[in-house]
Amino acid sequence: MSSSEKHIYTIELKNGCALEAEIKQESVDVVIDVLDSDGVQVSEIDGNGDIEKIDITSTKSGVYRLIVYPYEKDGTAGNYQLKVNDILSLDRNVKRITKSEILSNTLYNLWESSLTKAEVIDDFVKNHKEKHIIEPINGNDEEMMVTYFCLPDEGTEYAMESGGPDFLGLRFQQLGSSKLYFTSHRVPKDARFNYGFNYFKLYYAGPNNEVQYRKIEHVYDATVVMPEAPKQPYKSNREGVEKGELKVTSLKSKFLKEDRKITVYTPAGYNGKKPHNLLIIFDGVEYGANPNEKAPVPTPTILDNLNSEGKIEPTIAVFVWNMGNRGKDLISDAFSNFVAIELIEWTRKNYIIYPESDHVIVAGSSRGGFAASSIALNHSASIGKVLSQSGSYWIKGISDENHWMYPTDEGKLITAYKRSPRLPIQFYMDVGIYDAGAGMLGMNREFRTILELKGYTVDYNEFKGGHSYVNWCATLANGLISLIGKN
């Protein structure tokens, strides 16, 4: 082929059939224009390698043309080889393309079966309590394929999955022409995370459907636990383990101008004579403050099991209940003063607590992690340790607040720690790598780095999960062992 030549090849294809071919470029770089039976260009093929792959699916019956010409118009003459690998019938092409779009082998086999037995879709859904499946990936020792499936009802314009590595969401696609919809992604073998489904509904009104309006309907929640997800050995009750005592009471606060409900945990065998550490935990009910309610993070059980194994020093825990104003409380000076002044003083009067600040730990997740770090900064003479789970360090606390996922500025607490002298505070921090991008994961990393540069002791950890108690119920034990573990 010279620089001025064009070579034209033709092939007749029926609608839905396909051509698989390739051009091996030996001494010339070529471009291939593909034109349909009406002379309309449907693609231009110009890759970077030595071989140009040609894959044409006909959308209408007729003669298709492949026009081959040199990329360099002023180049020297050269040679190429065109090879037709396969011409696929409609049935074969359908299966080939479907196979490339369905990453799950299970769902591909289900689709093939559904071509002759429609009832296999209903049987599949009925036999899977959870709406996801986990499958190996050939040649991949680090990840597995997780596939979600659903049966959207009438009026659903489209469906989305949220949770996991793609925290912005995955859009479902139809399984062939069946009623089942699915979506898939690769997930590390040691991940654990919550996920959910949303149906985006489209409604019509008026005699001629003049009115169109949309709503979002949340329809499903579940948890993916991958085969090598970290064990959670301390969250369940064990036979033979002595239980600590929970006492629900309240503390009159001049700072909060209310009676704040709290729960005090004392470990098994507590006699009121031996000094203990003090652990203060925010979002108390979610962490086990209500003896009559199952908690996402069963802290009393976790403490019982850690004590039974001798993993931590003797510790009294105080759970602070939310009173309907959590969002403002956990970033307010009034709440900070309540914890550092009133609550610690009250606990010291009623229980035997070590006098040193490094025996006092404040702990919380999300805004609770922010609160723990903030209160310690402002009251380091009383509090010496912070346990932060996915702390919300993006918070500026002003009317021009950061977006929780895409902050425009660093959070106010990061700035405050930058500007303050190093204080006698020890940190345990963790956060999920699937947790809201720059706002959560990014800000936690920045806060960690600032603390380390200032000379703080920081035990920092990341887990393959999101912003969820499903992970925090395990990492709480890790944080306690880190901060008050027995040497």
C-alpha positions as CSV (number, residue, x, y, z in Angstrom):
1,M,0.0,0.0,0.0
2,S,1.3,3.4,-1.0
3,S,0.6,6.6,0.9
4,S,-2.1,7.6,-1.6
5,E,-3.9,4.3,-1.8
6,K,-7.2,3.2,-0.3
7,H,-8.1,-0.5,-0.2
8,I,-11.8,-1.4,0.0
9,Y,-13.2,-4.7,1.3
10,T,-16.9,-5.7,1.3
11,I,-18.9,-8.2,3.3
12,E,-22.6,-8.9,3.3
13,L,-24.0,-9.2,6.9
14,K,-27.6,-9.9,8.0
15,N,-29.0,-7.8,10.8
16,G,-27.5,-8.9,14.1
17,C,-24.7,-10.9,12.6
18,A,-21.0,-9.9,13.2
19,L,-17.6,-9.9,11.6
20,E,-14.5,-10.5,13.7
21,A,-11.3,-9.7,11.9
22,E,-7.9,-8.1,12.4
23,I,-5.2,-6.3,10.4
24,K,-1.6,-7.0,11.2
25,Q,0.5,-3.9,10.4
26,E,3.9,-5.0,9.1
27,S,5.4,-1.8,7.7
28,V,2.6,0.7,7.6
29,D,0.2,2.2,10.1
30,V,-3.4,2.0,8.8
31,V,-6.8,3.4,9.6
32,I,-10.0,1.5,8.9
33,D,-13.3,3.2,8.2
34,V,-16.4,1.0,8.5
35,L,-19.5,2.0,6.4
36,D,-22.9,0.4,6.6
37,S,-25.1,-0.5,3.7
38,D,-26.3,3.1,3.3
39,G,-22.8,4.4,3.2
40,V,-22.9,5.8,6.7
41,Q,-19.7,5.6,8.7
42,V,-20.3,3.5,11.8
43,S,-16.8,3.5,13.2
44,E,-13.1,4.4,12.7
45,I,-10.5,2.0,13.9
46,D,-7.1,3.2,14.7
47,G,-5.4,1.6,17.7
48,N,-1.9,2.0,19.1
49,G,-0.6,-1.6,18.7
50,D,0.7,-3.6,15.7
51,I,-2.7,-5.3,15.3
52,E,-5.9,-3.5,14.6
53,K,-9.0,-5.4,15.9
54,I,-12.1,-5.3,13.8
55,D,-15.5,-6.1,15.5
56,I,-18.6,-5.2,13.5
57,T,-22.2,-6.0,14.5
58,S,-24.6,-5.3,11.8
59,T,-27.6,-3.2,12.8
60,K,-29.2,-3.6,9.4
61,S,-28.9,-6.2,6.6
62,G,-26.7,-5.3,3.7
63,V,-23.2,-4.9,2.3
64,Y,-20.7,-3.3,4.7
65,R,-17.4,-1.7,3.5
66,L,-14.1,-1.6,5.2
67,I,-11.9,1.2,3.8
68,V,-8.2,0.8,4.7
69,Y,-5.8,3.7,4.2
70,P,-2.4,4.8,5.6
71,Y,-2.4,7.0,8.7
72,E,0.5,9.0,7.3
73,K,-0.4,10.6,4.0
74,D,3.2,11.4,3.1
75,G,4.7,8.1,4.3
76,T,6.5,5.4,2.4
77,A,4.7,2.3,1.0
78,G,4.2,-0.7,3.3
79,N,2.5,-4.0,3.8
80,Y,-0.3,-5.3,6.0
81,Q,-2.3,-8.5,6.4
82,L,-6.1,-8.7,6.8
83,K,-7.4,-11.8,8.4
84,V,-11.1,-12.7,8.9
85,N,-11.3,-14.7,12.2
86,D,-15.0,-15.4,12.3
87,I,-18.4,-14.5,10.8
88,L,-21.0,-15.0,13.5
89,S,-24.7,-15.9,13.1
90,L,-27.3,-14.0,15.0
91,D,-27.6,-16.6,17.8
92,R,-23.8,-16.9,18.2
93,N,-23.4,-13.1,18.2
94,V,-26.2,-12.7,20.8
95,K,-24.4,-15.1,23.2
96,R,-21.0,-13.6,22.5
97,I,-22.1,-10.0,23.3
98,T,-24.2,-11.0,26.2
99,K,-21.2,-12.9,27.6
100,S,-19.0,-9.8,27.4
101,E,-21.7,-7.7,29.2
102,I,-22.5,-10.2,32.0
103,L,-19.4,-10.5,34.2
104,S,-21.1,-13.0,36.4
105,N,-20.9,-16.6,35.2
106,T,-23.9,-17.5,37.3
107,L,-26.0,-14.9,35.7
108,Y,-24.8,-15.7,32.2
109,N,-25.8,-19.3,32.7
110,L,-29.1,-18.1,34.2
111,W,-29.7,-16.0,31.1
112,E,-29.0,-18.9,28.8
113,S,-31.4,-21.1,30.7
114,S,-34.1,-18.4,30.6
115,L,-34.1,-18.5,26.8
116,T,-36.0,-21.8,27.0
117,K,-37.3,-21.8,30.6
118,A,-38.6,-18.5,31.8
119,E,-39.4,-19.8,35.3
120,V,-35.7,-20.2,36.1
121,I,-35.6,-16.4,36.9
122,D,-38.3,-16.7,39.6
123,D,-36.6,-19.8,41.0
124,F,-33.2,-18.0,41.2
125,V,-34.7,-15.0,43.1
126,K,-36.6,-17.3,45.4
127,N,-33.6,-19.3,46.3
128,H,-31.4,-16.3,47.1
129,K,-32.4,-14.6,50.3
130,E,-29.7,-11.8,49.8
131,K,-29.8,-10.0,46.6
132,H,-26.1,-10.5,45.8
133,I,-23.8,-13.3,44.8
134,I,-20.0,-13.6,45.1
135,E,-17.9,-15.5,42.6
136,P,-14.2,-16.1,41.9
137,I,-12.4,-14.3,39.1
138,N,-10.1,-16.5,37.0
139,G,-6.5,-15.5,37.6
140,N,-7.3,-12.9,40.3
141,D,-6.2,-13.9,43.8
142,E,-7.0,-10.5,45.4
143,E,-10.6,-9.8,44.2
144,M,-13.9,-11.5,43.6
145,M,-16.9,-10.6,41.5
146,V,-19.9,-9.3,43.4
147,T,-23.2,-9.2,41.4
148,Y,-26.4,-7.6,42.7
149,F,-29.8,-8.3,41.2
150,C,-33.4,-7.0,41.5
151,L,-36.8,-7.1,40.0
152,P,-37.9,-3.5,39.5
153,D,-41.6,-3.0,39.7
154,E,-43.8,-1.0,37.3
155,G,-43.0,2.7,37.0
156,T,-39.3,2.2,37.7
157,E,-37.3,4.3,35.2
158,Y,-34.0,2.8,36.4
159,A,-32.5,1.2,39.5
160,M,-29.2,2.0,41.3
161,E,-27.1,0.1,43.8
162,S,-25.1,2.1,46.4
163,G,-22.3,0.9,48.7
164,G,-18.9,-0.7,48.4
165,P,-16.0,0.3,46.2
166,D,-18.3,2.3,43.8
167,F,-19.8,4.5,46.5
168,L,-21.4,6.8,43.9
169,G,-23.5,3.9,42.8
170,L,-23.9,1.3,40.1
171,R,-26.7,1.4,37.6
172,F,-28.6,-1.8,37.0
173,Q,-29.0,-3.2,33.5
174,Q,-31.5,-5.7,32.2
175,L,-30.5,-9.4,31.9
176,G,-31.2,-9.9,28.2
177,S,-35.0,-9.4,27.7
178,S,-35.9,-11.0,31.1
179,K,-37.4,-9.2,34.0
180,L,-34.2,-9.5,36.1
181,Y,-31.8,-6.6,36.4
182,F,-28.2,-6.8,37.6
183,T,-24.9,-5.0,38.1
184,S,-21.5,-6.2,39.0
185,H,-18.1,-5.0,40.3
186,R,-14.8,-6.3,41.5
187,V,-14.4,-6.4,45.3
188,P,-11.3,-7.2,47.4
189,K,-11.6,-10.5,49.2
190,D,-11.2,-8.8,52.6
191,A,-14.0,-6.2,52.3
192,R,-17.2,-5.8,54.4
193,F,-19.8,-3.2,53.6
194,N,-23.5,-2.3,53.6
195,Y,-25.3,-1.7,50.3
196,G,-28.8,-0.7,49.2
197,F,-31.0,-0.4,46.2
198,N,-32.9,2.7,45.0
199,Y,-35.7,2.7,42.4
200,F,-36.0,5.9,40.5
201,K,-39.7,6.1,39.7
202,L,-41.3,7.9,36.8
203,Y,-45.0,8.7,37.1
204,Y,-47.5,10.1,34.6
205,A,-50.7,12.1,35.0
206,G,-53.2,13.8,32.8
207,P,-55.4,12.4,30.0
208,N,-52.5,12.4,27.6
209,N,-49.7,11.9,30.2
210,E,-49.0,15.7,30.1
211,V,-47.6,15.5,33.7
212,Q,-44.4,13.6,34.4
213,Y,-42.8,13.5,37.9
214,R,-40.2,11.4,39.6
215,K,-39.6,10.0,43.0
216,I,-36.8,7.9,44.6
217,E,-37.9,4.8,46.5
218,H,-35.4,3.0,48.7
219,V,-36.2,-0.7,48.5
220,Y,-33.5,-2.9,50.0
221,D,-30.5,-3.0,52.3
222,A,-28.0,-5.8,53.1
223,T,-24.4,-6.5,53.8
224,V,-21.6,-8.0,51.7
225,V,-19.1,-10.0,53.8
226,M,-16.3,-11.2,51.6
227,P,-14.6,-14.5,52.4
228,E,-11.4,-12.9,53.9
229,A,-13.1,-10.0,55.7
230,P,-11.5,-9.4,59.1
231,K,-13.0,-11.5,61.9
232,Q,-15.1,-9.8,64.5
233,P,-14.4,-12.0,67.6
234,Y,-15.6,-9.7,70.4
235,K,-19.1,-8.5,69.4
236,S,-21.0,-11.7,70.3
237,N,-22.0,-13.0,73.8
238,R,-19.8,-15.9,74.9
239,E,-20.7,-18.7,77.3
240,G,-18.8,-18.4,80.6
241,V,-17.9,-14.7,80.3
242,E,-19.0,-12.7,83.2
243,K,-21.1,-9.6,82.3
244,G,-20.6,-6.1,83.5
245,E,-23.4,-4.0,84.9
246,L,-25.3,-1.3,83.1
247,K,-26.9,1.5,85.0
248,V,-29.1,4.1,83.2
249,T,-29.2,7.5,84.9
250,S,-29.1,11.2,84.1
251,L,-26.9,14.2,84.8
252,K,-28.2,17.7,85.2
253,S,-26.1,20.0,82.9
254,K,-25.8,23.7,83.2
255,F,-24.0,23.8,79.9
256,L,-26.7,21.9,78.0
257,K,-29.5,23.3,80.1
258,E,-31.1,19.9,80.4
259,D,-30.9,16.5,82.2
260,R,-28.7,14.5,79.9
261,K,-29.3,10.7,79.9
262,I,-26.2,8.5,80.4
263,T,-25.5,4.9,81.0
264,V,-22.6,3.7,83.1
265,Y,-20.9,0.3,82.5
266,T,-18.9,-1.2,85.3
267,P,-16.9,-4.4,84.5
268,A,-17.7,-7.7,86.2
269,G,-16.2,-7.8,89.7
270,Y,-16.1,-4.0,90.1
271,N,-15.8,-3.3,93.9
272,G,-15.3,0.5,93.9
273,K,-11.8,0.3,95.4
274,K,-9.5,-0.2,92.5
275,P,-8.9,2.7,90.1
276,H,-10.1,2.3,86.6
277,N,-9.8,3.9,83.2
278,L,-12.7,6.0,82.0
279,L,-14.1,5.5,78.5
280,I,-16.7,8.1,77.3
281,I,-18.7,7.1,74.2
282,F,-21.0,9.3,72.2
283,D,-24.1,8.1,70.3
284,G,-24.7,6.0,73.4
285,V,-27.8,4.0,72.3
286,E,-26.1,2.9,69.1
287,Y,-23.1,1.7,71.2
288,G,-25.2,-0.3,73.7
289,A,-26.4,2.2,76.3
290,N,-30.0,0.8,76.4
291,P,-30.0,-2.6,78.2
292,N,-33.3,-3.5,76.5
293,E,-32.3,-2.8,72.9
294,K,-29.9,-4.6,70.6
295,A,-27.2,-2.1,69.5
296,P,-25.3,-1.9,66.2
297,V,-22.1,-1.7,68.3
298,P,-22.6,-3.9,71.4
299,T,-19.9,-2.2,73.4
300,P,-20.8,-3.8,76.8
301,T,-20.4,-7.2,75.2
302,I,-17.2,-6.1,73.6
303,L,-15.8,-4.9,76.9
304,D,-16.9,-8.1,78.6
305,N,-15.0,-10.2,76.1
306,L,-11.9,-8.0,76.1
307,N,-11.9,-8.2,79.9
308,S,-12.3,-11.9,80.0
309,E,-9.3,-12.3,77.7
310,G,-7.2,-9.8,79.7
311,K,-6.8,-7.6,76.6
312,I,-7.5,-4.3,78.3
313,E,-7.0,-2.6,81.6
314,P,-10.0,-2.3,84.0
315,T,-12.3,0.3,82.5
316,I,-15.5,2.0,83.3
317,A,-17.5,3.2,80.3
318,V,-20.0,6.1,80.2
319,F,-22.4,6.2,77.3
320,V,-23.8,9.6,76.4
321,W,-27.3,9.4,75.0
322,N,-28.4,11.7,72.1
323,M,-31.3,13.9,73.1
324,G,-32.7,14.9,69.7
325,N,-30.0,17.4,68.8
326,R,-27.1,15.2,67.8
327,G,-25.9,17.2,64.8
328,K,-25.4,20.4,66.7
329,D,-24.4,18.9,70.1
330,L,-21.4,17.0,68.8
331,I,-19.8,20.1,67.3
332,S,-20.8,22.6,70.0
333,D,-18.7,24.2,72.8
334,A,-21.6,23.5,75.2
335,F,-21.4,19.8,74.7
336,S,-17.6,19.9,74.9
337,N,-17.8,21.6,78.3
338,F,-20.5,19.2,79.5
339,V,-18.3,16.2,78.7
340,A,-14.9,17.6,79.9
341,I,-16.1,19.4,83.0
342,E,-19.5,18.1,84.2
343,L,-19.4,14.4,83.1
344,I,-15.8,13.6,84.0
345,E,-16.2,15.4,87.4
346,W,-19.5,13.5,88.1
347,T,-17.8,10.2,87.2
348,R,-14.8,10.8,89.4
349,K,-17.2,11.6,92.3
350,N,-19.1,8.3,91.9
351,Y,-16.4,5.9,90.7
352,I,-12.7,5.3,91.3
353,I,-11.0,6.7,88.2
354,Y,-7.2,7.2,87.8
355,P,-6.4,10.9,88.3
356,E,-4.2,11.2,85.3
357,S,-5.6,12.5,82.0
358,D,-4.1,9.6,80.0
359,H,-6.5,7.3,81.6
360,V,-9.5,9.1,80.1
361,I,-10.6,8.1,76.6
362,V,-13.3,9.8,74.5
363,A,-14.6,7.8,71.6
364,G,-17.1,8.2,68.8
365,S,-17.9,7.6,65.1
366,S,-18.6,10.1,62.4
367,R,-19.5,13.3,64.1
368,G,-18.7,11.5,67.3
369,G,-15.1,11.0,66.2
370,F,-14.9,14.8,65.4
371,A,-16.3,15.5,68.9
372,A,-13.8,13.3,70.6
373,S,-10.8,15.0,68.9
374,S,-12.3,18.4,69.4
375,I,-13.0,17.9,73.1
376,A,-9.6,16.5,73.7
377,L,-8.0,19.5,72.0
378,N,-9.9,22.0,74.2
379,H,-9.5,20.0,77.4
380,S,-6.3,18.1,77.2
381,A,-5.7,18.5,80.9
382,S,-8.7,16.2,81.5
383,I,-8.6,13.9,78.4
384,G,-5.5,12.2,77.1
385,K,-6.8,9.6,74.5
386,V,-9.0,9.8,71.5
387,L,-10.7,6.9,69.7
388,S,-12.0,8.1,66.4
389,Q,-14.0,5.9,63.9
390,S,-14.5,7.5,60.5
391,G,-14.4,11.0,62.1
392,S,-16.1,13.8,60.2
393,Y,-13.1,16.1,59.9
394,W,-14.6,17.9,56.9
395,I,-16.8,19.9,59.2
396,K,-16.2,23.7,59.3
397,G,-19.1,24.4,61.6
398,I,-20.2,27.6,59.8
399,S,-23.1,28.5,57.5
400,D,-20.8,28.1,54.5
401,E,-20.3,24.4,55.4
402,N,-18.2,22.0,53.3
403,H,-20.0,19.5,51.2
404,W,-19.7,16.2,53.2
405,M,-18.3,14.4,50.1
406,Y,-16.5,17.1,48.1
407,P,-15.2,19.7,50.6
408,T,-13.8,22.9,49.2
409,D,-11.8,23.7,52.4
410,E,-10.1,21.7,55.1
411,G,-12.2,21.1,58.3
412,K,-11.8,23.5,61.2
413,L,-10.4,20.9,63.5
414,I,-7.5,20.1,61.1
415,T,-6.7,23.8,61.1
416,A,-7.0,24.0,64.9
417,Y,-4.5,21.2,65.4
418,K,-2.1,22.7,62.9
419,R,-2.1,26.0,64.8
420,S,-1.9,24.5,68.4
421,P,1.2,23.3,70.2
422,R,1.5,19.5,70.5
423,L,-0.7,18.3,73.4
424,P,-0.4,15.2,75.6
425,I,-3.0,13.3,73.5
426,Q,-2.7,9.8,72.0
427,F,-4.9,8.8,69.0
428,Y,-6.4,5.7,67.5
429,M,-8.1,6.5,64.2
430,D,-9.7,4.3,61.5
431,V,-11.8,5.0,58.4
432,G,-13.2,3.0,55.5
433,I,-11.6,3.4,52.0
434,Y,-15.1,3.4,50.6
435,D,-16.2,6.3,52.8
436,A,-17.3,9.4,50.8
437,G,-14.1,10.2,49.0
438,A,-12.3,13.4,49.8
439,G,-14.7,14.4,52.6
440,M,-14.2,11.4,54.9
441,L,-11.2,9.3,53.7
442,G,-9.3,12.3,52.4
443,M,-9.8,14.4,55.5
444,N,-9.0,11.5,57.9
445,R,-5.7,11.0,56.0
446,E,-4.9,14.7,56.2
447,F,-5.7,14.8,59.9
448,R,-3.6,11.7,60.5
449,T,-0.6,13.3,58.7
450,I,-0.9,16.6,60.5
451,L,-0.9,14.8,63.9
452,E,2.1,12.8,62.9
453,L,4.0,15.8,61.7
454,K,3.2,17.5,65.0
455,G,4.7,14.6,66.9
456,Y,1.5,12.9,68.2
457,T,1.3,9.2,68.7
458,V,-1.3,7.9,66.2
459,D,-2.4,4.4,65.5
460,Y,-4.1,4.9,62.1
461,N,-5.9,2.2,60.2
462,E,-8.0,1.8,57.0
463,F,-10.5,-0.9,56.3
464,K,-12.3,-2.0,53.1
465,G,-15.7,-0.8,54.0
466,G,-17.8,2.3,54.3
467,H,-19.4,4.6,56.8
468,S,-21.1,2.0,58.8
469,Y,-21.6,0.3,62.2
470,V,-21.0,-3.0,60.4
471,N,-17.3,-2.1,60.5
472,W,-17.1,0.0,63.6
473,C,-18.4,-2.9,65.8
474,A,-15.1,-4.6,65.0
475,T,-12.7,-1.7,65.0
476,L,-13.9,-0.4,68.4
477,A,-12.2,-3.4,70.0
478,N,-9.0,-2.7,68.0
479,G,-9.0,0.9,69.2
480,L,-9.5,-0.1,72.8
481,I,-6.7,-2.6,72.7
482,S,-4.5,0.1,71.1
483,L,-5.2,2.8,73.7
484,I,-5.8,0.8,76.9
485,G,-4.5,-2.7,76.1
486,K,-2.4,-4.5,78.7
487,N,1.3,-4.5,78.0
